[in-house]
């Protein structure tokens, strides 16, 4: 039985600012992901707060929301077998310094905050996050 999944990926403001969208999309495609939907948007801080609600008790919450709403982002629905884990492996560790060679964050991440990409961490969150940006 195949385990085709969808996951949400966000190319964050630091990467969009440096015109890395195409390189990052290529990395996804080269790793077997299909990009089902994508759009470039700028969100308000209030929307970022809703999106990151799961983190609202954490000390970095406000900075995270400020940052995600600080510039244009590219949101995408990615699909492949075990997409959620595959995307997390491809993104690399949250802190680019700890990320493995060949991962998106190792290659493009600037700091633990400006780490270029976001990806869903579970099937439940993937559904919530995809609906957040692509609710028809």
C-alpha positions in Angstrom: 0.0 0.0 0.0 1.4 3.4 -0.9 1.6 6.1 1.6 1.3 9.2 -0.6 1.0 12.2 1.6 0.7 16.0 1.2 2.6 18.5 3.3 2.7 22.2 3.5 6.0 23.9 2.7 6.7 27.6 3.1 9.6 29.4 1.6 10.2 32.0 4.2 10.9 35.8 3.7 14.7 35.4 4.0 14.8 33.0 1.1 12.3 34.9 -1.0 14.3 38.1 -0.4 17.4 36.4 -1.8 15.5 35.0 -4.8 16.0 31.4 -3.8 12.4 30.2 -4.7 13.5 28.4 -7.9 16.5 26.7 -6.3 14.4 25.5 -3.4 11.6 24.3 -5.7 14.2 22.4 -7.7 15.5 20.7 -4.6 11.9 19.5 -3.9 11.5 18.2 -7.4 14.9 16.5 -7.4 13.8 14.7 -4.3 10.7 13.3 -5.8 8.1 15.9 -4.6 5.3 17.1 -6.8 4.3 20.7 -6.2 0.5 20.5 -6.4 -0.3 24.1 -5.5 1.7 27.2 -4.9 1.3 30.9 -4.4 3.3 33.9 -3.4 1.6 35.9 -0.7 2.3 38.4 2.0 0.5 37.7 5.2 -0.5 40.0 8.1 1.0 39.5 11.5 -2.5 38.5 12.7 -2.6 35.7 10.1 0.9 34.5 11.2 -0.3 34.4 14.8 -3.2 32.1 13.7 -0.9 30.0 11.6 1.7 29.5 14.5 -1.0 29.3 17.2 0.5 25.9 18.2 3.6 27.8 19.4 1.8 30.7 21.2 3.1 29.7 24.7 6.8 29.6 23.5 9.2 32.5 24.0 9.9 32.8 20.3 6.3 33.0 19.2 6.1 36.8 18.7 9.4 37.0 16.8 8.3 34.0 14.6 5.0 35.8 13.7 6.8 39.1 13.1 9.2 37.4 10.8 6.7 35.3 8.8 4.8 38.5 8.1 7.9 40.6 7.3 7.9 40.0 3.6 6.5 37.8 0.8 6.4 34.0 1.3 5.8 31.2 -1.1 3.3 28.6 0.2 3.2 25.2 -1.5 1.4 21.9 -1.2 3.9 19.1 -1.8 3.1 15.5 -2.4 5.0 12.2 -2.5 5.4 9.0 -0.6 5.9 9.8 3.1 6.0 13.5 2.2 6.0 14.9 5.7 9.1 13.0 6.9 10.7 13.4 3.5 10.2 17.2 3.6 11.6 17.4 7.2 14.6 15.4 6.2 15.2 17.6 3.1 14.7 20.8 5.2 17.3 19.8 7.8 17.6 20.8 11.4 15.8 24.0 12.6 19.2 25.5 13.3 21.2 25.6 10.0 24.4 25.1 11.9 23.1 21.7 13.0 21.6 20.8 9.6 23.2 18.0 7.5 25.0 18.8 4.3 22.7 18.8 1.3 19.7 20.0 3.2 17.8 23.2 2.4 18.6 24.9 5.7 22.3 23.9 5.5 22.5 25.4 2.1 20.4 28.5 2.5 19.5 29.1 6.2 20.9 32.1 7.9 20.0 31.5 11.5 17.6 29.5 13.7 14.9 32.1 12.9 15.8 32.8 9.3 16.0 29.2 8.3 14.5 29.7 4.8 11.7 27.0 5.0 8.8 25.7 7.1 7.3 22.2 6.7 4.4 20.5 8.5 5.5 18.2 11.3 2.6 15.7 11.3 -0.3 14.5 9.2 -2.7 16.4 11.4 -0.8 19.6 11.1 -0.2 19.1 7.4 -4.0 19.1 6.9 -4.6 22.1 9.1 -1.7 24.1 7.5 -2.7 23.2 3.9 -6.3 24.3 4.7 -5.0 27.5 6.2 -3.5 28.7 3.0 -5.5 26.8 0.3 -9.0 26.6 1.6 -11.2 26.8 -1.5 
